[in-house]
């Protein structure tokens, strides 16, 4: 087996540093492991994407090391009802079939203005 390239050494070093930085923060170690596993199948020839992910990881490491980060989480897109094949709505947007308010703020304690101005 050949020697690891400089980029491979940098990525492994980043992985170790991220694990160390996230040691005391809830969810950080699992998130770091999951992120690296997700991108482990990238081909070695895709250097541009690897370098991009490396730079992104460096920024995350700086954030973890700062005193402001107390935990690490993820944003998950909620799964709604499946769209039907003929449906033209954008995936992930709610349907307008219901009679309820369109936004979460509408109808939540807001008073309607009467037609007579009161």
Secondary structure, DSSP 8 states (H G I E B T S, - for coil): -----HHHHHHHHHHHHHHHHTTTSBTHHHHHHHHHHHTTTS-TT-HHHHHHHHHHHHHHHHHHHSTT--B-------------TT--S-TTS--S-SSS-SSTTTTSS-----TT--
